[in-house]
Amino acid sequence: MRGPSRFLKLPIKWKLTLWSSLLLFLVFIGYNSFQYFFVEKWMFNQEQQVVQQTMREFLNYALEKEQSFEEDDLTELRSFLEKINQRNQMIRILDEEGKPLIVVSENFQDITLPPLPPVQSIRTQIQEVRGDLLIMSSPLTIFQFNGTVMILKNMKEFEQLSGALFQVMAIGCLTAVIISGLGGRLLARQLLRPLQSMNETMSNVRQKGFHERVQFHDNQDEIATLMKMFNKMMDQVERSFLQQRQFVEDASHELRTPIAIIEGHLGMLRRWGKNDPAVLEESLQTSIQELARLKGLVQELLALTRAEHVEIEEDVTLHDPDQAVCRMVKKFAMIQPTFTIEEELAPLAGKILAISEEHLEQVLLILLDNAVKYSGESRRIHVRAKVQENVVCMEIIDEGIGIPEQDLPYVLDRLYRVDKARNSGESGYGLGLAIAKRLLARNNGSIAIQSVEQKGTTVTVFVPLRQ
């Protein structure tokens, strides 16, 4: 059990080195083993073919000449056998009793012949290997002569060549182990270099801040993609951190003002104001107003939190959105009788939106409420819809005070309010547009704002269609 546990505790660079080295070693071993056995088999087959060819030549010659194997024929047979005999080979002609009549050999010294089978047992060609010898025997019957032809091939040189080949491959295998180890080490270092860079960047982030990024070469591979994703993630983390810090600062500022006012009036009442009915009435009225403001701010903060964490169903749909939007506009118009709201919702007829009616109503009520608050002297609001490819665009247009150009990039941020709006006396906490933006984003939608000061504002809501 200690072996696997120790391996699991090794650094990843050593694991990569060992696994790559083992893989290369096994591949090399497999290839060399296949090559060795193939070459050895081929060489042995070549030796067999040489012996078989020698046997065929002699048998054909003996049958063609119709040799009688008498004393007069043995000289001619010996001459022919010496001619066809190969190196490291012996040819023996045996009579019916197994006595050698002719023995021809080439470089066949110091070879101890093994016991030979009985001549009577040789009925067909027999080929076998005994020790260092390849033996091929065949019966020979011509007229009255019954004998045996035996060819013995000395395989010592073959064995030496095979052994030398094995040694070469073994040395090559050992060299491959060393090279694969070095190569695995280099490969592991190259593969882990980007990860080490990422680790250093993470350490720098902890010490220096969220602005640190991984430096890399964009060579379009998986590692480069990982580095890109890491940098994008850090961009989002930094942006979220800055937004969170800004949100905390703004929320603290917004909450501190009503609390300070209430605290001041309560302190005044405690010291001397409770005995003055006018001061008491004024302080209570102011405190109630500030509590209402504080309550509204807390409610909108909770609404924003719910919008950020709401779970959206994948198959949520809104059928007949023209009728749903028309109902929302009518309900809003009832509480704003001094305003004229014009509708152009015909393009929505028969469409299906990928958003719930509740969320769409919440978004539109936020936008209509803003249009009313900042409409200035105008009392006209337009609600217009159109379809672009797979997206529905709904525009809420007012002719009010507008938004300064320098404030447009920030109006969707939480707790951001334009200075003119802050000083206009209108109620609001800078959270409505942030809630609308978040609800739309959770439904794969978006929001855009165009505005010109003293001419009006157009807020466009993009909601995807459901097929």
C-alpha positions as CSV (number, residue, x, y, z in Angstrom):
1,M,0.0,0.0,0.0
2,R,3.0,2.3,0.5
3,G,4.0,2.3,-3.1
4,P,0.8,3.7,-4.6
5,S,0.4,6.2,-1.8
6,R,3.9,7.5,-2.3
7,F,3.4,7.8,-6.0
8,L,0.2,9.8,-5.4
9,K,2.1,12.2,-3.2
10,L,4.8,12.9,-5.8
11,P,4.8,16.3,-7.5
12,I,2.9,16.4,-10.8
13,K,6.2,17.0,-12.7
14,W,7.6,13.7,-11.5
15,K,4.3,11.9,-12.3
16,L,4.5,13.3,-15.8
17,T,8.1,12.3,-16.1
18,L,7.5,8.8,-14.9
19,W,4.4,8.2,-16.9
20,S,5.9,9.6,-20.2
21,S,9.1,7.6,-19.6
22,L,7.1,4.4,-18.9
23,L,5.0,5.0,-22.0
24,L,8.0,5.6,-24.3
25,F,9.8,2.6,-22.7
26,L,6.9,0.2,-23.3
27,V,6.5,1.4,-26.8
28,F,10.2,0.9,-27.5
29,I,10.1,-2.5,-25.8
30,G,7.1,-3.6,-27.8
31,Y,8.5,-2.4,-31.1
32,N,12.0,-4.0,-30.5
33,S,10.5,-7.3,-29.4
34,F,8.3,-7.5,-32.4
35,Q,11.3,-6.5,-34.6
36,Y,13.6,-9.1,-32.9
37,F,11.2,-12.0,-33.2
38,F,10.3,-11.1,-36.8
39,V,13.9,-10.8,-37.9
40,E,14.8,-14.0,-36.0
41,K,11.9,-15.9,-37.6
42,W,12.8,-14.5,-41.1
43,M,16.5,-15.6,-40.7
44,F,15.4,-19.0,-39.5
45,N,13.1,-19.4,-42.5
46,Q,15.9,-18.4,-44.8
47,E,18.1,-21.2,-43.3
48,Q,15.2,-23.7,-43.7
49,Q,14.7,-22.7,-47.3
50,V,18.5,-23.2,-48.1
51,V,18.3,-26.7,-46.6
52,Q,15.1,-27.5,-48.5
53,Q,16.6,-26.2,-51.8
54,T,19.7,-28.4,-51.3
55,M,17.4,-31.4,-50.6
56,R,15.3,-30.8,-53.7
57,E,18.4,-30.4,-56.0
58,F,19.9,-33.7,-54.8
59,L,16.7,-35.7,-55.0
60,N,15.9,-34.4,-58.5
61,Y,19.5,-35.2,-59.6
62,A,19.5,-38.7,-58.2
63,L,16.1,-39.5,-59.7
64,E,17.0,-38.0,-63.1
65,K,20.3,-39.9,-63.3
66,E,18.8,-43.0,-61.8
67,Q,21.8,-43.6,-59.7
68,S,22.3,-47.1,-58.4
69,F,24.6,-46.0,-55.6
70,E,27.2,-48.6,-56.6
71,E,30.9,-47.9,-56.1
72,D,31.2,-46.5,-59.6
73,D,28.5,-43.9,-58.9
74,L,29.6,-42.7,-55.6
75,T,32.5,-40.5,-57.0
76,E,30.1,-38.7,-59.3
77,L,27.5,-38.3,-56.5
78,R,30.2,-36.9,-54.1
79,S,31.3,-34.4,-56.7
80,F,27.7,-33.2,-57.2
81,L,27.0,-33.0,-53.5
82,E,30.2,-30.9,-52.9
83,K,29.0,-28.6,-55.6
84,I,25.5,-28.0,-54.1
85,N,26.6,-28.1,-50.5
86,Q,26.4,-24.8,-48.6
87,R,28.6,-23.3,-45.9
88,N,28.2,-24.8,-42.4
89,Q,26.3,-27.7,-43.9
90,M,26.8,-31.5,-44.0
91,I,25.1,-33.9,-46.4
92,R,25.0,-37.7,-45.6
93,I,23.8,-40.5,-47.7
94,L,22.9,-43.6,-45.6
95,D,22.1,-47.1,-46.8
96,E,19.3,-49.2,-45.6
97,E,21.1,-50.2,-42.4
98,G,22.0,-46.6,-41.6
99,K,25.7,-46.8,-42.6
100,P,27.0,-43.6,-44.3
101,L,27.9,-44.1,-48.0
102,I,28.8,-40.5,-48.7
103,V,29.5,-37.7,-46.3
104,V,30.1,-34.1,-47.6
105,S,30.6,-31.2,-45.2
106,E,31.7,-27.5,-45.4
107,N,33.0,-25.8,-42.2
108,F,31.4,-28.4,-40.1
109,Q,34.2,-29.3,-37.6
110,D,33.8,-29.8,-33.9
111,I,30.2,-30.7,-34.1
112,T,29.0,-33.7,-32.2
113,L,26.2,-35.4,-34.1
114,P,23.1,-36.3,-32.1
115,P,21.7,-39.9,-32.2
116,L,19.9,-40.4,-35.5
117,P,16.4,-42.0,-35.8
118,P,16.1,-45.5,-37.3
119,V,16.2,-45.4,-41.0
120,Q,13.0,-47.5,-41.2
121,S,11.1,-44.7,-39.4
122,I,11.8,-42.1,-42.1
123,R,9.0,-42.3,-44.5
124,T,8.7,-38.7,-45.5
125,Q,10.8,-35.6,-45.2
126,I,11.4,-34.8,-41.5
127,Q,12.8,-31.5,-40.3
128,E,13.8,-30.8,-36.7
129,V,16.2,-28.8,-34.6
130,R,18.5,-30.5,-32.2
131,G,20.8,-28.3,-30.2
132,D,22.8,-26.2,-32.7
133,L,21.7,-28.3,-35.7
134,L,18.9,-28.1,-38.2
135,I,18.3,-31.6,-39.5
136,M,16.4,-32.5,-42.6
137,S,15.9,-36.2,-43.6
138,S,14.2,-37.8,-46.5
139,P,13.9,-41.5,-47.7
140,L,15.6,-42.3,-50.9
141,T,14.4,-45.3,-53.1
142,I,15.8,-45.8,-56.6
143,F,15.5,-49.3,-58.1
144,Q,16.8,-51.7,-55.5
145,F,18.4,-49.1,-53.3
146,N,16.6,-48.0,-50.1
147,G,18.4,-45.4,-48.1
148,T,18.2,-42.0,-46.6
149,V,19.4,-38.5,-47.4
150,M,20.2,-36.4,-44.4
151,I,21.2,-32.7,-44.4
152,L,22.6,-31.1,-41.2
153,K,22.9,-27.4,-40.9
154,N,25.2,-25.8,-38.3
155,M,23.1,-23.0,-36.6
156,K,25.9,-21.7,-34.4
157,E,26.5,-18.6,-36.5
158,F,22.7,-18.1,-36.6
159,E,22.6,-18.3,-32.8
160,Q,25.6,-15.9,-32.6
161,L,23.9,-13.4,-34.9
162,S,20.6,-13.7,-33.1
163,G,22.4,-13.1,-29.8
164,A,24.3,-10.1,-31.2
165,L,21.0,-8.7,-32.4
166,F,19.4,-9.1,-29.0
167,Q,22.4,-7.4,-27.3
168,V,22.1,-4.4,-29.7
169,M,18.4,-4.1,-29.0
170,A,18.9,-4.5,-25.2
171,I,21.5,-1.7,-25.3
172,G,19.1,0.4,-27.5
173,C,16.4,-0.3,-24.9
174,L,18.5,0.9,-22.1
175,T,19.5,4.0,-24.0
176,A,15.8,4.5,-24.8
177,V,15.0,4.4,-21.0
178,I,17.6,7.1,-20.3
179,I,16.5,9.3,-23.3
180,S,12.8,8.8,-22.4
181,G,13.5,9.8,-18.8
182,L,15.3,13.0,-19.9
183,G,12.6,13.7,-22.6
184,G,9.8,13.1,-20.0
185,R,11.5,15.5,-17.6
186,L,11.8,18.2,-20.4
187,L,8.2,17.6,-21.5
188,A,6.9,17.9,-17.9
189,R,8.8,21.1,-17.5
190,Q,7.4,22.6,-20.7
191,L,3.9,21.5,-19.9
192,L,4.0,22.8,-16.3
193,R,5.7,26.1,-17.1
194,P,2.3,27.9,-17.9
195,L,0.8,26.4,-14.7
196,Q,3.8,27.7,-12.7
197,S,3.3,31.1,-14.2
198,M,-0.4,30.9,-13.2
199,N,0.7,30.0,-9.7
200,E,3.0,32.9,-9.5
201,T,0.2,35.2,-10.7
202,M,-2.1,33.9,-8.0
203,S,0.6,34.6,-5.4
204,N,1.0,38.1,-6.8
205,V,-2.8,38.6,-6.7
206,R,-2.8,37.8,-3.0
207,Q,0.1,40.2,-2.3
208,K,-0.4,43.0,-4.8
209,G,-4.1,43.0,-5.8
210,F,-6.5,41.9,-8.5
211,H,-4.8,43.8,-11.3
212,E,-2.2,41.0,-11.8
213,R,-2.5,38.9,-15.0
214,V,-0.8,35.9,-16.5
215,Q,1.7,36.7,-19.3
216,F,1.6,34.1,-22.1
217,H,2.1,33.6,-25.8
218,D,-1.2,33.1,-27.6
219,N,-0.3,30.0,-29.7
220,Q,-4.0,28.9,-29.9
221,D,-3.5,25.7,-27.9
222,E,-5.3,24.4,-24.8
223,I,-2.8,26.0,-22.4
224,A,-3.2,29.4,-24.1
225,T,-7.0,29.0,-23.9
226,L,-6.7,28.2,-20.1
227,M,-4.5,31.3,-19.7
228,K,-7.1,33.4,-21.5
229,M,-9.9,32.0,-19.4
230,F,-7.9,32.7,-16.2
231,N,-7.3,36.3,-17.2
232,K,-11.0,36.8,-18.1
233,M,-11.9,35.3,-14.8
234,M,-9.6,37.7,-13.0
235,D,-11.1,40.6,-15.0
236,Q,-14.5,39.6,-13.8
237,V,-13.3,39.1,-10.2
238,E,-11.6,42.5,-10.2
239,R,-14.7,44.1,-11.7
240,S,-17.0,42.4,-9.2
241,F,-14.7,43.4,-6.4
242,L,-14.7,47.0,-7.5
243,Q,-18.5,47.0,-7.9
244,Q,-18.9,45.4,-4.5
245,R,-16.7,47.9,-2.9
246,Q,-18.5,50.8,-4.7
247,F,-21.9,49.2,-3.7
248,V,-20.8,49.0,0.0
249,E,-19.6,52.6,-0.1
250,D,-22.8,53.9,-1.8
251,A,-25.1,51.8,0.4
252,S,-23.2,53.1,3.5
253,H,-23.6,56.7,2.2
254,E,-27.3,56.2,1.4
255,L,-28.1,54.6,4.8
256,R,-26.0,57.0,6.8
257,T,-28.0,60.1,5.8
258,P,-31.5,59.0,7.0
259,I,-30.0,57.4,10.1
260,A,-28.1,60.6,10.9
261,I,-31.3,62.7,10.5
262,I,-33.3,60.4,12.7
263,E,-30.6,60.4,15.3
264,G,-30.3,64.2,15.3
265,H,-34.1,64.7,15.8
266,L,-34.3,62.1,18.5
267,G,-31.4,63.7,20.3
268,M,-33.0,67.1,20.0
269,L,-36.3,65.7,21.4
270,R,-34.4,64.0,24.3
271,R,-32.7,67.2,25.3
272,W,-35.5,69.8,25.1
273,G,-37.8,69.3,22.1
274,K,-40.3,66.9,23.7
275,N,-41.8,69.8,25.7
276,D,-42.4,71.9,22.6
277,P,-45.4,70.5,20.6
278,A,-44.3,72.2,17.4
279,V,-40.8,70.8,17.5
280,L,-42.1,67.4,18.6
281,E,-44.5,67.3,15.6
282,E,-41.8,68.4,13.1
283,S,-39.3,65.9,14.4
284,L,-41.7,63.0,14.4
285,Q,-42.8,63.9,10.9
286,T,-39.2,64.1,9.6
287,S,-38.3,60.9,11.4
288,I,-41.2,59.0,9.8
289,Q,-40.3,60.3,6.4
290,E,-36.7,59.2,6.8
291,L,-37.8,55.8,8.1
292,A,-40.0,55.4,5.1
293,R,-37.0,56.3,2.9
294,L,-34.8,53.9,4.8
295,K,-37.4,51.2,4.5
296,G,-37.7,51.8,0.7
297,L,-33.9,51.6,0.3
298,V,-33.7,48.3,2.2
299,Q,-36.6,46.8,0.2
300,E,-34.9,47.8,-3.1
301,L,-31.6,46.3,-1.9
302,L,-33.4,43.1,-1.0
303,A,-35.1,43.1,-4.4
304,L,-31.7,43.5,-6.1
305,T,-30.3,40.6,-4.1
306,R,-33.3,38.4,-5.1
307,A,-32.8,39.4,-8.7
308,E,-29.2,38.4,-8.6
309,H,-29.9,35.0,-7.0
310,V,-33.3,34.1,-8.6
311,E,-33.4,30.7,-10.3
312,I,-34.7,30.9,-13.8
313,E,-36.5,28.0,-15.3
314,E,-35.2,26.8,-18.6
315,D,-38.6,26.4,-20.3
316,V,-40.2,29.6,-19.0
317,T,-42.3,31.3,-21.7
318,L,-44.7,34.2,-22.1
319,H,-47.5,33.7,-24.7
320,D,-49.4,36.6,-26.2
321,P,-46.9,39.2,-24.8
322,D,-48.8,42.1,-26.5
323,Q,-51.8,41.5,-24.3
324,A,-49.6,41.0,-21.2
325,V,-47.7,44.3,-21.8
326,C,-51.0,46.1,-22.5
327,R,-52.4,44.9,-19.1
328,M,-49.2,46.2,-17.4
329,V,-49.4,49.6,-19.1
330,K,-53.1,50.0,-18.1
331,K,-52.4,49.2,-14.5
332,F,-49.6,51.7,-14.4
333,A,-51.7,54.3,-16.2
334,M,-54.3,54.0,-13.4
335,I,-51.9,55.3,-10.8
336,Q,-50.5,58.0,-13.1
337,P,-53.7,59.7,-14.5
338,T,-51.9,62.8,-15.6
339,F,-49.7,61.0,-18.1
340,T,-50.6,59.8,-21.6
341,I,-49.0,56.4,-22.4
342,E,-49.1,55.5,-26.1
343,E,-48.7,51.9,-27.1
344,E,-47.5,50.3,-30.4
345,L,-47.5,46.5,-29.5
346,A,-48.8,45.0,-32.8
347,P,-45.5,43.2,-33.6
348,L,-45.8,41.2,-30.4
349,A,-49.0,39.5,-31.5
350,G,-48.6,35.7,-31.7
351,K,-45.0,35.8,-30.4
352,I,-43.6,33.7,-27.5
353,L,-41.0,35.4,-25.2
354,A,-38.4,33.5,-23.2
355,I,-39.3,35.3,-19.9
356,S,-41.9,35.1,-17.3
357,E,-44.8,37.6,-17.1
358,E,-43.8,38.5,-13.5
359,H,-40.2,39.4,-14.4
360,L,-41.3,41.3,-17.6
361,E,-43.8,43.3,-15.6
362,Q,-41.2,44.1,-12.9
363,V,-38.8,45.4,-15.6
364,L,-41.4,47.5,-17.4
365,L,-42.8,49.0,-14.1
366,I,-39.2,50.1,-13.2
367,L,-38.7,51.7,-16.6
368,L,-42.1,53.4,-16.7
369,D,-41.6,54.7,-13.1
370,N,-38.3,56.3,-14.2
371,A,-39.9,57.8,-17.2
372,V,-42.6,59.4,-15.0
373,K,-40.1,60.7,-12.5
374,Y,-37.8,62.4,-15.0
375,S,-40.3,63.4,-17.6
376,G,-40.0,67.1,-16.6
377,E,-42.8,69.2,-18.1
378,S,-43.8,66.5,-20.6
379,R,-46.7,64.1,-19.9
380,R,-46.2,61.8,-22.8
381,I,-44.6,58.3,-22.7
382,H,-44.3,55.9,-25.6
383,V,-44.2,52.1,-25.3
384,R,-43.2,50.6,-28.7
385,A,-42.2,47.1,-29.7
386,K,-40.6,45.5,-32.8
387,V,-39.0,42.1,-33.7
388,Q,-35.5,41.7,-35.0
389,E,-34.6,38.2,-35.9
390,N,-34.9,36.1,-32.7
391,V,-35.2,39.1,-30.4
392,V,-38.0,41.3,-29.3
393,C,-37.1,45.0,-28.7
394,M,-39.4,47.0,-26.5
395,E,-38.7,50.7,-26.2
396,I,-39.9,53.0,-23.4
397,I,-39.5,56.6,-24.6
398,D,-40.0,59.8,-22.6
399,E,-39.5,63.5,-23.5
400,G,-38.1,64.5,-20.2
401,I,-34.9,66.0,-18.8
402,G,-32.6,63.3,-20.2
403,I,-29.3,62.0,-18.9
404,P,-26.0,63.8,-19.3
405,E,-23.6,62.0,-21.7
406,Q,-20.9,61.5,-19.1
407,D,-23.4,59.7,-16.8
408,L,-24.8,57.3,-19.4
409,P,-22.1,54.5,-18.9
410,Y,-22.9,54.4,-15.2
411,V,-26.7,54.7,-14.8
412,L,-27.1,50.9,-14.8
413,D,-24.8,50.5,-11.8
414,R,-26.2,49.9,-8.4
415,L,-26.9,53.0,-6.3
416,Y,-25.8,55.4,-9.1
417,R,-27.9,58.4,-9.5
418,V,-27.4,61.4,-11.8
419,D,-26.7,64.6,-9.9
420,K,-29.6,66.3,-11.5
421,A,-31.9,63.5,-10.4
422,R,-30.4,63.6,-6.9
423,N,-31.2,67.3,-6.6
424,S,-34.6,67.2,-8.2
425,G,-36.4,66.0,-5.1
426,E,-37.6,62.9,-6.8
427,S,-37.6,59.7,-4.7
428,G,-35.3,56.9,-5.8
429,Y,-32.1,55.1,-4.8
430,G,-30.4,54.2,-8.0
431,L,-31.3,50.5,-7.8
432,G,-34.2,50.2,-10.2
433,L,-32.2,50.0,-13.4
434,A,-29.7,47.6,-11.7
435,I,-32.6,45.3,-10.8
436,A,-34.1,45.5,-14.3
437,K,-30.6,44.8,-15.9
438,R,-30.1,41.8,-13.6
439,L,-33.5,40.3,-14.3
440,L,-33.1,40.6,-18.0
441,A,-29.6,39.1,-17.9
442,R,-30.9,36.1,-15.9
443,N,-33.4,35.6,-18.8
444,N,-30.6,36.0,-21.5
445,G,-31.9,39.5,-22.3
446,S,-30.3,42.9,-22.1
447,I,-31.0,46.6,-21.8
448,A,-29.7,49.7,-23.6
449,I,-30.1,53.4,-22.9
450,Q,-30.0,56.4,-25.3
451,S,-30.5,59.9,-24.0
452,V,-30.1,63.6,-24.9
453,E,-30.3,66.3,-22.2
454,Q,-33.6,68.2,-22.3
455,K,-34.9,66.1,-25.2
456,G,-35.7,62.7,-23.6
457,T,-34.5,59.2,-23.0
458,T,-35.1,55.9,-24.8
459,V,-34.7,52.7,-22.9
460,T,-34.6,49.6,-25.1
461,V,-35.3,46.1,-23.6
462,F,-34.1,43.1,-25.6
463,V,-35.9,39.8,-24.8
464,P,-35.2,36.5,-26.8
465,L,-38.0,34.8,-28.6
466,R,-38.9,31.2,-27.8
467,Q,-39.4,29.0,-30.9
